[in-house]
Every structure is written in C-alpha cells, then in structure tokens.
Amino acid sequence: MDLGFAPQFGAFRGEVREFIAVHWLQPGAKNESSERLERLFRAAAIEKGYYARSVPRRYGGSEQAPDIVKAEIIREEVKRAGAPPELRNNGTNMLVPTLLEWGTEAQCLRFIPGTITGEILWAQGFSEPGAGSDLASLRTRAELVGSEWVINGHKIWSTQAHRCQFMFALVRTEADAAKHDGITYMLLDLRQPGVTVRPLKQMTGHSEFCEVFLNDVRTPADWIVGRHGQGWHVSRSTLKHERSSLTGLSWTDSMLRGLIRLACDTPRDGRPAIMQPRIREELAAIQAASMALTYSTYRATSMVGHDQDPGLFSHMPKIASTNLAQRMARLASLILDDQLLDMGGVNRKWIERFLISLSMSIAGGTSNIQRNIIAERGLDLPREKRI
C-alpha cells in the first residue's frame, strides 16, 4: 500500500513552501509585530486559496473546490515552517459551516467575513445545568415581541464566553411543543444589558469555561438560523463539525513524541522510566493505536478524495481520539507518579493533559451517545430500551 502523495501534488507542495517563505520566513517580515504579522499572513493565505477554502469569496473566503489532499499538504507545510495555522475556534469550526448550510444570505454576509479573520469571536450556548447529554431538555426560552426575541435562561460550559462578542444558542420558542420540537437556533449579542458572563474555575486552575445568564436579552427576529422551531436539526450540523474538529491527527504524533521524551527523562528507581518493561510495553501499544488511527484516517481521506463513501468509519475517529488521549494521559500519570500532585512543577503540562483528558468523553457529544449512534445507525442493532 502506497500511503504517500501522488506525484502531481509535489508541485503544489512547492508552491505552498514558496508562499510561506515569502509571507512568513523572509527576514523583513520579522520586523512587524507578531499579531500584525499573523493577521497579514492569514489574509494572504485566504487570498492565495490556502485558508477558508470552503467559504465563498463573497463571504471573505477563498472558494476552492474540496480537496482534502491539498488541505493536508497545506497543514503539513504550515506546521513545518512554524507559520500561523488557520484559525480554529467555535466560530470557524462550528458556526461558519452551519451558516453555509442553513443561514440566510444576509447572515452569511454579516457574520462570516469577520469570523474567519478572528475579528468576531463566538461562544456556544447549547448546554445548560439541567441539559447536558440530554440537550433537548433545555429550558432557556425566547418570546417574540415585535421585531425582537426576548430571551431568558442560563447556559453553561460556554468556552471562552468572557472573550466573545456573540453567541450561537439553542432556545425553546414553543413551550407546548414536543421535546425535540419548538427549539430554535439563534444568534445573539453578548455585549448588551441583561447578559452576565461568569468564568468557572476548573481543576486545572484555568477558567476556560463560563456560565452565561440571560435576563430579558434581545436579538433581532431574523437572527434565527434555519426555520423557527427547526433548531434541533440545525444543531446536528454544528455538532457534526464540532466532533470533526476534535479528531485531528497532528496532536497525536506530537503528544506521543512528548510522552516518549517524558519516559526517557523521568527517573524511576534510579533508571529512566522507559527502562521499565511495563512502561515500554504500554508505549508500544499506544504507538500501535496511534498508527492504526492515522492510517485508517488516511484511508478514509483517500476514499473521500476518490468520491467513495468511507462508511461507518466516519463516526469513529472522535471515540478513537478520546480513548487514545486518555490512554496517553494515564501512562504519563504512571510515569510521573507522586510528581502528579505538584501542580507547580516542570511537568505541569502533563498534569493538565491528564485532567483535561477526562473531559474529552463529554466534548462534542458524549462517547456513550456516539457508541449508540454507531450501533443503531451504523450496525443496525436494536435501539437501547427507554424507561
């Protein structure tokens, strides 16, 4: 099996390298401030057709035909040169593709250009204190008053909401409708009276997540995505893209190399931890699992590139990535042993990775729900009994 790139992509790789050399690596560029330089590089990459490839030009993108092989080459060369990668956040990963699928022309023109450049930052307003995995139980409500929706409710686990200007949220607009009906997908401005954002202290010591209180918050009547009461269906698109953003392969390779260095540098019983058979055996098993995920993804990528359906595999990378991250974190905790208790030590990043790995079973849809989807929709197994 040849897992390399076809010869015709060699010229494209050369073009990407030349572009990076001119716009990022040239000596004069370093005289700019880092923030301005990154902004200029990303703007040039969009103009060249390397970033925002799926976004039409009229919305500020580069409007390129889908080509996952070229996208992978761009990612590899940008990473190799240490150039600014394409922006990846709630807005670019989830909202932009959702607007392209469901949004109106006015919404796309208003929000997409600023989102792909980073001028507009978005918080996600899906989960609530009583509606996590069972998202359809949400109780935040909106009532149409004249030309505006008036929203009241409480959202939680909204990543970086304290830094965002806008939120895309699910709200209940028909109290008497069935559980999955009567939910509407709305856009709202967080910089208005009635919005209270409170960062939540996590066990890592950071405050990445927030809870958001909405008290008579208003948003224009036409800031709904999809039709009124169709929010549950629209949200499926958003969650699909969220899961996709959690399954990239670049972090797997770098985390594995870091794990091997940790095992080589950490003493256990007077010797490097990697000398212990138990640790070497688990490292080998992790590397095998990482290679299996990588090459399976390459195979699926190749199938998509040849207009073939990868089938059930498209549902599996999120679970596999979650399991792999947790397995790496567990081995790191075994290597660190008592040092895991020292949050101020030099191995803090591994301690944080261990703690964060616990949440990956929830992010982007819980692993158990994903397994149910694979079993019921992919393998046609009987549905789980409902109480």
Wavefront OBJ file of the C-alpha trace (Angstrom):
o trace
v 0.000 0.000 0.000
v 1.393 3.406 -1.018
v 0.431 5.950 1.630
v 2.410 8.800 0.089
v 1.169 11.701 -2.011
v 0.766 11.281 -5.752
v 3.451 12.985 -7.937
v 1.080 15.697 -9.149
v 0.904 17.078 -5.612
v 4.667 17.681 -5.477
v 4.351 20.905 -7.470
v 1.578 22.108 -5.180
v 3.736 21.444 -2.111
v 6.483 23.523 -3.701
v 4.042 26.385 -4.269
v 2.974 26.301 -0.619
v 6.583 26.328 0.579
v 7.406 29.290 -1.648
v 4.354 31.173 -0.384
v 5.368 30.592 3.252
v 8.949 31.655 2.519
v 7.755 34.963 1.071
v 4.998 35.792 3.553
v 6.399 34.334 6.780
v 10.076 33.401 6.613
v 11.534 36.407 4.803
v 13.805 38.471 7.143
v 11.940 41.743 6.673
v 8.661 40.217 7.846
v 10.002 39.729 11.361
v 10.177 43.492 11.826
v 6.393 43.532 12.107
v 4.633 42.914 15.424
v 3.751 39.242 15.872
v -0.002 39.907 15.997
v 0.044 42.049 12.855
v 2.311 39.566 11.057
v -0.014 36.678 11.834
v -3.009 38.678 10.645
v -1.258 39.607 7.395
v -0.152 36.012 6.800
v -3.654 34.634 7.278
v -5.135 37.293 4.999
v -2.588 36.433 2.300
v -3.296 32.713 2.752
v -7.003 33.313 2.219
v -6.305 35.405 -0.878
v -3.993 32.682 -2.244
v -6.600 29.994 -1.647
v -4.943 28.149 1.230
v -7.221 29.135 4.149
v -11.032 29.323 4.402
v -11.108 27.056 1.377
v -14.756 26.045 1.708
v -16.000 29.632 2.183
v -17.230 31.520 -0.921
v -15.294 34.656 -1.879
v -18.347 36.848 -1.393
v -18.191 35.898 2.308
v -14.460 36.571 2.598
v -13.164 33.065 1.862
v -11.052 31.615 -0.936
v -13.785 29.475 -2.556
v -11.724 26.444 -3.514
v -13.016 23.115 -4.743
v -12.933 20.480 -1.978
v -9.532 18.762 -1.957
v -8.585 17.108 1.305
v -5.149 16.098 -0.026
v -4.211 19.717 -0.748
v -5.627 20.730 2.630
v -3.351 18.177 4.325
v -0.305 19.408 2.394
v -1.044 22.987 3.469
v -1.381 21.898 7.099
v 1.906 19.953 6.976
v 3.906 22.792 5.412
v 2.498 25.456 7.729
v 3.343 23.316 10.751
v 6.833 22.548 9.424
v 7.613 26.260 8.996
v 6.025 27.319 12.280
v 3.728 29.689 10.404
v 0.341 30.770 11.822
v -2.190 27.983 11.246
v -5.700 28.623 10.020
v -7.887 29.964 12.828
v -9.693 27.181 14.675
v -12.320 28.231 17.195
v -16.045 27.935 17.852
v -16.836 30.377 15.082
v -14.678 28.904 12.327
v -15.106 25.244 13.302
v -18.829 25.189 14.046
v -20.777 28.321 13.181
v -19.349 29.139 9.742
v -20.121 25.701 8.225
v -23.549 25.803 9.887
v -24.309 29.205 8.353
v -23.132 27.980 4.953
v -25.618 25.125 5.213
v -28.573 26.821 6.924
v -28.018 30.581 7.119
v -29.555 33.344 5.052
v -27.542 35.433 2.610
v -27.748 38.407 4.975
v -26.457 36.318 7.924
v -23.534 34.946 5.912
v -22.556 38.412 4.680
v -22.884 39.885 8.174
v -21.010 37.284 10.207
v -18.737 35.005 8.168
v -16.065 37.510 6.972
v -15.258 38.779 10.475
v -15.371 35.272 11.924
v -12.772 33.757 9.594
v -10.373 36.653 10.255
v -10.820 36.472 14.041
v -12.445 39.879 14.409
v -15.646 38.210 15.645
v -15.454 35.554 18.378
v -18.352 33.232 19.192
v -19.454 31.383 22.317
v -21.556 28.236 22.111
v -24.821 28.331 24.046
v -26.092 24.761 23.977
v -25.581 23.091 27.375
v -27.495 24.110 30.484
v -27.269 22.986 34.128
v -30.114 20.521 33.523
v -29.461 19.801 29.848
v -26.076 18.303 29.070
v -26.117 14.964 27.298
v -29.908 15.266 27.149
v -29.681 18.545 25.270
v -33.344 18.512 24.258
v -34.230 19.163 27.918
v -33.027 22.760 27.643
v -35.234 25.373 29.325
v -33.867 28.710 28.082
v -36.868 30.403 26.456
v -37.438 33.132 23.901
v -40.617 35.074 23.143
v -41.133 37.130 20.003
v -42.006 40.694 20.998
v -42.479 42.932 17.975
v -39.350 42.656 15.834
v -37.180 41.088 18.546
v -36.813 37.875 20.505
v -36.644 38.331 24.290
v -34.522 35.586 25.829
v -34.344 34.346 29.432
v -32.278 31.421 30.650
v -28.948 30.048 31.806
v -26.204 28.485 29.685
v -23.091 26.700 30.958
v -19.770 25.256 29.713
v -19.543 28.064 27.136
v -15.872 28.073 26.146
v -14.179 31.487 26.297
v -17.538 33.266 26.525
v -15.903 36.049 28.562
v -13.799 36.903 25.486
v -16.560 36.628 22.872
v -18.820 39.239 21.333
v -21.556 36.888 20.117
v -23.187 33.551 20.927
v -24.973 30.924 18.861
v -27.553 29.317 21.107
v -30.433 26.886 21.268
v -33.568 28.265 22.910
v -37.092 26.968 23.356
v -39.593 29.106 21.471
v -42.691 26.881 21.798
v -43.300 25.678 25.335
v -46.078 23.255 24.379
v -44.200 21.529 21.528
v -42.734 18.033 21.790
v -39.329 17.716 23.467
v -37.254 17.897 20.278
v -39.570 20.379 18.603
v -40.053 24.033 19.377
v -36.298 24.644 19.708
v -34.839 27.492 17.646
v -31.196 28.176 16.760
v -30.427 31.852 17.490
v -27.563 34.316 17.233
v -27.265 36.954 19.945
v -25.003 39.810 21.002
v -23.298 39.211 24.354
v -22.362 42.890 24.757
v -25.776 44.126 25.906
v -27.631 44.726 29.173
v -29.062 41.560 30.687
v -26.072 39.334 29.821
v -23.939 38.152 32.755
v -20.878 36.020 31.993
v -19.138 34.247 34.883
v -15.894 32.297 34.259
v -15.740 28.927 36.018
v -12.598 27.857 37.846
v -11.525 24.436 36.546
v -9.459 21.837 38.349
v -6.542 22.765 36.067
v -6.563 26.219 37.658
v -7.701 27.889 34.438
v -11.070 29.497 33.681
v -11.694 28.424 30.099
v -15.398 27.674 30.566
v -18.130 30.111 31.568
v -21.743 30.175 32.601
v -23.927 32.780 30.934
v -27.107 34.240 32.444
v -29.620 35.776 30.027
v -32.150 38.166 31.558
v -34.531 39.792 29.047
v -31.778 39.700 26.421
v -32.883 40.810 22.965
v -31.941 39.716 19.472
v -33.438 40.647 16.062
v -36.261 38.447 14.799
v -34.254 37.485 11.704
v -31.212 36.303 13.681
v -32.503 32.722 13.729
v -30.618 30.107 11.700
v -32.907 27.788 9.794
v -36.645 27.975 10.275
v -38.466 28.765 13.516
v -38.626 25.562 15.617
v -36.025 23.796 13.456
v -33.138 24.346 15.855
v -32.695 20.696 16.779
v -31.988 19.795 13.144
v -29.672 22.789 12.639
v -27.728 21.880 15.776
v -26.919 18.454 14.293
v -24.798 20.231 11.690
v -22.972 22.244 14.346
v -22.233 19.183 16.500
v -21.055 17.221 13.456
v -18.462 19.891 12.729
v -17.505 20.115 16.424
v -16.725 16.385 16.512
v -14.695 16.716 13.334
v -12.589 19.476 14.916
v -11.729 17.200 17.862
v -10.263 14.374 15.745
v -7.211 15.948 14.075
v -4.114 13.749 13.846
v -1.350 16.330 14.275
v -1.693 16.384 18.073
v -1.387 12.565 18.261
v 2.120 12.449 16.834
v 3.445 15.393 18.858
v 1.884 14.127 22.104
v 3.366 10.652 21.541
v 6.854 12.100 20.963
v 6.472 14.154 24.127
v 5.373 11.073 26.049
v 8.456 9.165 24.912
v 10.687 12.080 25.985
v 8.939 12.133 29.356
v 9.614 8.408 29.822
v 13.280 8.921 28.885
v 13.815 11.948 31.139
v 11.916 10.855 34.260
v 13.869 8.665 36.709
v 12.195 5.658 38.313
v 14.181 3.554 40.809
v 17.439 5.100 39.658
v 16.829 4.479 35.950
v 14.845 6.255 33.207
v 11.202 5.229 33.386
v 11.347 3.886 29.826
v 13.606 1.090 31.051
v 10.691 -0.468 32.912
v 9.086 -3.242 30.810
v 5.560 -2.236 31.812
v 6.046 1.317 30.557
v 7.822 0.232 27.344
v 5.026 -2.229 26.597
v 2.320 0.416 27.051
v 4.270 2.922 24.937
v 4.457 0.386 22.123
v 0.734 -0.337 22.403
v -0.078 3.387 22.312
v 2.123 3.884 19.259
v 0.350 0.990 17.526
v -3.067 2.507 18.329
v -1.891 5.896 17.079
v -0.634 4.393 13.815
v -3.894 2.489 13.352
v -5.904 5.685 13.770
v -3.561 7.642 11.475
v -3.559 5.129 8.634
v -7.271 4.423 8.931
v -7.873 8.152 8.621
v -5.531 8.331 5.617
v -7.509 5.514 4.012
v -10.819 7.268 4.665
v -9.324 10.513 3.345
v -8.214 8.745 0.190
v -11.684 7.249 -0.284
v -13.334 10.648 0.040
v -10.798 12.023 -2.441
v -11.932 9.364 -4.925
v -15.661 10.031 -4.308
v -16.085 6.853 -2.256
v -18.073 6.544 0.959
v -15.862 5.651 3.976
v -18.970 4.286 5.655
v -19.070 3.624 9.376
v -15.528 4.886 9.932
v -16.672 8.495 9.649
v -18.403 8.081 13.037
v -15.428 6.521 14.814
v -12.430 8.954 14.950
v -13.855 11.037 17.791
v -14.143 7.997 20.081
v -10.739 6.654 18.992
v -9.079 10.036 19.564
v -10.684 10.327 23.002
v -9.536 6.848 24.032
v -6.012 7.495 22.754
v -5.683 10.829 24.581
v -6.872 9.259 27.830
v -4.525 6.320 27.429
v -1.557 8.657 26.909
v -2.582 10.722 29.925
v -2.839 7.613 32.116
v 0.646 6.482 31.126
v 2.026 9.980 31.797
v 0.476 9.858 35.262
v 2.102 6.456 35.876
v 5.484 7.823 34.792
v 5.174 10.982 36.920
v 3.889 9.057 39.945
v 3.979 11.364 43.004
v 5.019 14.344 40.857
v 1.459 14.374 39.524
v 0.464 16.095 42.778
v 2.768 19.070 42.176
v 0.714 21.459 40.027
v 3.591 23.951 40.028
v 6.239 21.534 38.791
v 8.015 21.401 35.440
v 5.616 18.668 34.301
v 2.536 20.876 34.708
v 1.552 20.456 31.044
v 1.247 16.701 31.525
v -0.778 17.165 34.685
v -3.137 19.458 32.772
v -3.348 16.972 29.897
v -4.280 14.250 32.366
v -7.053 16.375 33.871
v -8.327 17.640 30.503
v -8.410 14.118 29.057
v -11.202 13.283 31.495
v -13.473 15.828 29.809
v -12.875 14.577 26.269
v -15.500 11.851 26.750
v -18.054 14.672 27.018
v -16.856 17.259 24.476
v -18.511 17.107 21.065
v -21.122 14.598 22.217
v -20.506 12.006 24.934
v -18.691 8.824 23.956
v -21.595 6.623 25.059
v -24.016 8.517 22.837
v -21.564 8.213 19.929
v -21.389 4.460 20.522
v -25.188 4.291 20.452
v -25.198 6.141 17.110
v -22.651 3.719 15.661
v -24.554 0.698 16.983
v -28.042 1.797 15.972
v -27.413 3.697 12.747
v -24.222 2.046 11.545
v -24.604 -1.580 12.645
v -28.430 -1.595 12.683
v -28.525 -3.017 16.209
v -31.733 -2.759 18.310
v -32.270 0.575 19.994
v -31.494 0.852 23.678
v -34.565 0.324 25.842
v -36.047 3.576 27.097
v -37.533 3.952 30.565
l 1 2 3 4 5 6 7 8 9 10 11 12 13 14 15 16 17 18 19 20 21 22 23 24 25 26 27 28 29 30 31 32 33 34 35 36 37 38 39 40 41 42 43 44 45 46 47 48 49 50 51 52 53 54 55 56 57 58 59 60 61 62 63 64 65 66 67 68 69 70 71 72 73 74 75 76 77 78 79 80 81 82 83 84 85 86 87 88 89 90 91 92 93 94 95 96 97 98 99 100 101 102 103 104 105 106 107 108 109 110 111 112 113 114 115 116 117 118 119 120 121 122 123 124 125 126 127 128 129 130 131 132 133 134 135 136 137 138 139 140 141 142 143 144 145 146 147 148 149 150 151 152 153 154 155 156 157 158 159 160 161 162 163 164 165 166 167 168 169 170 171 172 173 174 175 176 177 178 179 180 181 182 183 184 185 186 187 188 189 190 191 192 193 194 195 196 197 198 199 200 201 202 203 204 205 206 207 208 209 210 211 212 213 214 215 216 217 218 219 220 221 222 223 224 225 226 227 228 229 230 231 232 233 234 235 236 237 238 239 240 241 242 243 244 245 246 247 248 249 250 251 252 253 254 255 256 257 258 259 260 261 262 263 264 265 266 267 268 269 270 271 272 273 274 275 276 277 278 279 280 281 282 283 284 285 286 287 288 289 290 291 292 293 294 295 296 297 298 299 300 301 302 303 304 305 306 307 308 309 310 311 312 313 314 315 316 317 318 319 320 321 322 323 324 325 326 327 328 329 330 331 332 333 334 335 336 337 338 339 340 341 342 343 344 345 346 347 348 349 350 351 352 353 354 355 356 357 358 359 360 361 362 363 364 365 366 367 368 369 370 371 372 373 374 375 376 377 378 379 380 381 382 383 384 385 386 387
